[in-house]
Amino acid sequence: MKSTDDNREPTSSFSLNNWMTDIHSYVKDFRLCQLSLPGAHNAGVDKDIAQNDGYDACQDYPIYHQLESGVRVLDIRIKWYSGTAGGFFDKFISIHEGMGRNLGYILNEVVRFLEGHSGEIVILDFHDIQSGSNAPAPYKELHEALVSGYQKYMLPVSASSLTIAQIKEQHPGPRMVIAVPSYVWRTPEPIRDRSLFWQQVEHRWIGQSMVNTDELKGYIAGVISDPPPAEELWSTSATAFSLLGGPLDIISYLKSWYPANGDWQAKSNIINFDWCARSNADMVRQCIESNKIKSPRAVLEITSPVNGDFVD
């Protein structure tokens, strides 16, 4: 596995594996929904485990290396395989075209990273949780297992209205955000306690499987012209895919579209892309640098719903 030693630059004001801490003075008055956050698209399917690199893998390296490379949002897509050996979390397996890391591995690697970098915050964006072919996904048990096993790390949903400085003051220690589809805490009845579960990340995706760079650039330009409101986490899927090449390496394009001082970075929140560690993680670096320049987008003050209550 590639060493992460090259992820540190002596001339830079931050290291990739500790950047939220290193640039705290720049981002302390931001909420998470106002930052530019580099996200690993299909984070659980990397080349070290994927059976068919051409179509399965979207990242070169496993979870821990992604976080060491500056990624702070993991795009998680899992499916329930009830017959899989191991513990409960091991039966939820990342999927793309094939199978990747199980949820137990992902959670433990996130905790391992956070234990060593307690000033950082990692967002687990559960983009999709699918039922298996022979058994429905046990959402109630998933809710209970996450609370039972990881409660001390989970940032409550009330922290979504806090700045980074306030989060560090009120919730010291390792911190991760668990953002899930509402069915994890709403169905079946009765509605379960959702105080530790953030609203599912709102996604902006072009909506087609085969995407070239011209199509993607035009789509993202439209998103940036009218971005979602800034009061919740939201993401842009900045990925391209071809029939012959699978997930394409478009890092050079993304770097030109998303300069640190550009409009796209200024208006973005989470930017999900493939092959995050490539080109010395240059696209990740641009996202981080943009947070030293950008002004936080105005946030509409709302009351966060808790325990299934809804607020207009």
Number of C-alpha atoms within 10 A of each C-alpha: 8 8 7 15 9 12 19 17 11 8 7 10 12 20 21 24 24 21 22 23 18 16 17 18 12 16 23 16 16 20 24 24 24 27 27 27 26 26 32 30 26 24 34 31 32 24 18 15 17 23 16 12 20 16 19 22 30 27 26 23 22 21 25 18 19 26 26 21 29 27 29 25 25 25 22 25 23 26 21 25 20 18 10 12 9 9 9 17 17 18 21 25 26 25 24 17 16 15 20 25 23 20 21 16 16 23 18 14 17 21 20 13 20 22 15 12 19 16 18 24 25 23 24 24 26 17 19 16 21 17 17 16 11 10 11 13 20 14 18 17 12 16 19 15 14 16 16 10 11 14 15 13 21 22 23 19 20 16 20 20 20 17 18 23 16 16 20 18 10 11 16 12 16 23 26 23 21 23 20 22 17 15 14 21 23 17 12 11 8 9 16 18 15 21 18 22 25 28 19 19 21 15 16 17 15 19 9 8 11 14 17 14 16 10 12 17 17 11 17 19 14 11 18 16 11 9 18 18 13 20 18 20 24 20 25 22 20 23 26 24 18 13 11 9 12 18 23 20 18 17 22 12 13 18 16 11 16 19 17 23 16 14 15 20 26 23 21 24 26 27 25 23 28 25 24 28 24 16 11 14 19 18 27 27 22 19 28 24 22 21 24 16 15 20 16 18 18 10 14 10 8 10 11 16 16 18 14 15 9 9 9 5
